[in-house]
Amino acid sequence: MKIKVKLTGILAASAGFREKEIEMPEGTTIAEALTIINIPVSGEWTKSSVNGSLRGKNYVLNDGDELLFFPVGGGG
């Protein structure tokens, strides 16, 4: 199945892309997608949405989904 992956902020800078269509196996979860994409940032520091709705890491993706990863805000 094909998923459109979008990244923002430091995630895009770390991965070297902002938007890319990626082939993934049927039944891939968001957590597995993080591994497949291989973003060099801890998954603990990211949130995700699928087709505009926030989703947990165990959410199973479907063909044609738009998966957005964005960094969790921080301050100090």
N, C-alpha and C positions, 0 to 999 in steps of 0.2 A: 504494500500500500504506500501511497505517497502522502507526505505530510508537509505543509508549508511551515517552516520554523522561522520565527522572528526573534531577534535579540535586541536588547536596549542597553544603553550605558556601558559599564565596564565589561559586561558579558560580550557585547558586540566587539569591543576593542580587543578582548582576549581571544575570541574565536576567529576574528578576522572577517566576519560577515555580519550583516544586519538582517538579511532575509535570504532563505535558501529552501528549495524543495528537496526533501530527502526521502529516499526509499527506506522503509522500515518493515520488519516482519509483521504479519497480522497479529493482533493481540498485544502489541507493545504498550507498556505503561509509560507514564510521564517519567518515572524514575529510570526506566530502561532507556528512554529516549535521551536523557541526560548523558548516559554512558555512551550511547551510539554517537551522539554529536561530539562528545569529548571536549566539552568546554573546560578550560583549565581554571575553573573556579569551583569551590565547594558547592554542592547542591543544597547545602543547608542555608546558603546565603541567597537563594533564589526563590521566587514565587512563580507560578505559572497560571496561564489562562488558556482555555481552549474555546475557540470561536467566541471570544469576548466574555466568557464566564470563568471566574476563579475555580481552579480544580486542584485536588490533592495529588500527591506523587503516585498514588495507586490507581489513578484514573486510566482506563484503557482507551487508547486512541483509535480513531476510525479513519478510513481512507478519505482524503480530502480535508481533514481537520487543519485548522490554523492554530499552531501552538506558539504561544508567546512566553518567553522567559524574561524576567526582569529582576534586577537586584533588589534585595530588601534594603530599605533606607537605613541609614545609620547617621550617627552624629557624634559630637563630642567636643 
